[in-house]
Amino acid sequence: MACVTALDGIEIDEAKELALASLSKALSHPARVRILRILTRQQGCLNSDLVGELGLAQSTVSEHLRILKAAGLVIAEPKPPRTCFTVNQEKLEEFRGLLSYL
């Protein structure tokens, strides 16, 4: 098998590559993957529910949620005195589409 010597026929889209890398980085920790899996199966979830489910410290879960939220994968809806977290389905679909770029 020979290595590619030219990029003829290979689509190069830097915007897609950057978006894919950014979302992949947000999902680069197993706890964040698990949080996303939990949230995709729930209507919404409180931080305290996730802490109990994951067995991690509240501050650790909060940091993982912050990263997922910054990437746009999770939406935080304030319900004082708590915050309810849900999956941003549009962003998840965008990620699935970006994976097909590979």
TORPA-879996 format. One record per residue (C-alpha): x, z, y; residue number from 1. Coordinates in Angstrom, 2 decimals. Layout:
# TORPA-879996
(rec (X, Z, Y), NUM),
...
END
This chain:
# TORPA-879996
(rec (0.00, 0.00, 0.00), 1),
(rec (1.44, -1.06, 3.33), 2),
(rec (1.14, 0.83, 6.58), 3),
(rec (-0.87, -0.61, 9.43), 4),
(rec (1.43, -2.55, 11.70), 5),
(rec (-1.17, -3.64, 14.23), 6),
(rec (-4.37, -2.18, 15.54), 7),
(rec (-6.22, -5.49, 15.34), 8),
(rec (-9.78, -4.84, 14.26), 9),
(rec (-9.55, -1.10, 14.82), 10),
(rec (-11.93, 0.10, 17.51), 11),
(rec (-10.21, 2.35, 20.03), 12),
(rec (-12.57, 4.46, 22.15), 13),
(rec (-10.72, 7.26, 23.91), 14),
(rec (-13.94, 8.88, 25.16), 15),
(rec (-15.28, 9.15, 21.60), 16),
(rec (-11.93, 10.45, 20.36), 17),
(rec (-11.83, 13.10, 23.06), 18),
(rec (-15.44, 14.19, 22.42), 19),
(rec (-14.85, 14.32, 18.65), 20),
(rec (-11.66, 16.35, 19.08), 21),
(rec (-13.36, 18.76, 21.47), 22),
(rec (-16.34, 19.42, 19.20), 23),
(rec (-14.08, 19.63, 16.16), 24),
(rec (-11.97, 22.26, 17.91), 25),
(rec (-15.11, 24.30, 18.62), 26),
(rec (-15.87, 24.22, 14.89), 27),
(rec (-12.30, 24.88, 13.78), 28),
(rec (-12.95, 28.47, 12.68), 29),
(rec (-14.94, 29.30, 9.53), 30),
(rec (-16.96, 31.97, 11.37), 31),
(rec (-18.14, 29.40, 13.92), 32),
(rec (-19.15, 27.01, 11.12), 33),
(rec (-21.11, 29.85, 9.52), 34),
(rec (-22.76, 30.78, 12.82), 35),
(rec (-23.86, 27.18, 13.30), 36),
(rec (-25.20, 27.05, 9.73), 37),
(rec (-27.16, 30.26, 10.26), 38),
(rec (-28.58, 29.05, 13.55), 39),
(rec (-29.63, 25.67, 12.11), 40),
(rec (-31.83, 27.55, 9.64), 41),
(rec (-33.38, 29.90, 12.21), 42),
(rec (-35.64, 29.44, 15.22), 43),
(rec (-33.24, 31.62, 17.18), 44),
(rec (-30.95, 34.53, 16.59), 45),
(rec (-29.72, 37.54, 18.51), 46),
(rec (-26.05, 38.46, 18.69), 47),
(rec (-26.81, 41.70, 16.82), 48),
(rec (-28.45, 39.73, 13.98), 49),
(rec (-25.35, 37.57, 13.66), 50),
(rec (-23.07, 40.61, 13.68), 51),
(rec (-24.97, 42.05, 10.71), 52),
(rec (-25.01, 38.72, 8.89), 53),
(rec (-21.33, 37.91, 9.43), 54),
(rec (-19.86, 41.39, 9.04), 55),
(rec (-17.66, 40.88, 12.11), 56),
(rec (-17.25, 43.00, 15.21), 57),
(rec (-19.75, 42.34, 17.98), 58),
(rec (-16.96, 41.31, 20.36), 59),
(rec (-15.66, 38.79, 17.80), 60),
(rec (-19.10, 37.26, 17.28), 61),
(rec (-19.59, 37.11, 21.05), 62),
(rec (-16.30, 35.23, 21.45), 63),
(rec (-17.26, 32.74, 18.74), 64),
(rec (-20.65, 32.23, 20.41), 65),
(rec (-18.93, 31.72, 23.77), 66),
(rec (-16.80, 28.92, 22.30), 67),
(rec (-19.79, 27.25, 20.63), 68),
(rec (-21.79, 27.54, 23.85), 69),
(rec (-18.94, 26.08, 25.94), 70),
(rec (-18.83, 23.09, 23.58), 71),
(rec (-22.57, 22.64, 24.02), 72),
(rec (-23.35, 23.26, 20.35), 73),
(rec (-25.28, 26.48, 21.03), 74),
(rec (-27.83, 27.28, 23.70), 75),
(rec (-28.17, 30.84, 25.00), 76),
(rec (-31.64, 31.78, 26.21), 77),
(rec (-31.82, 35.09, 28.08), 78),
(rec (-34.59, 37.37, 26.83), 79),
(rec (-33.75, 40.59, 28.68), 80),
(rec (-32.17, 42.80, 27.66), 81),
(rec (-30.90, 40.42, 24.95), 82),
(rec (-29.92, 36.80, 24.55), 83),
(rec (-31.37, 34.50, 21.91), 84),
(rec (-29.05, 31.79, 20.54), 85),
(rec (-30.21, 28.45, 19.14), 86),
(rec (-28.53, 25.24, 18.04), 87),
(rec (-28.46, 22.39, 20.53), 88),
(rec (-29.83, 19.73, 18.19), 89),
(rec (-28.90, 16.88, 20.54), 90),
(rec (-25.26, 17.94, 20.59), 91),
(rec (-25.25, 18.39, 16.81), 92),
(rec (-26.61, 14.85, 16.41), 93),
(rec (-23.95, 13.61, 18.83), 94),
(rec (-21.28, 15.25, 16.65), 95),
(rec (-22.72, 13.62, 13.53), 96),
(rec (-22.59, 10.26, 15.29), 97),
(rec (-19.02, 10.84, 16.40), 98),
(rec (-18.01, 11.56, 12.81), 99),
(rec (-19.15, 8.06, 11.90), 100),
(rec (-16.57, 6.77, 14.42), 101),
(rec (-13.89, 7.78, 11.95), 102),
END
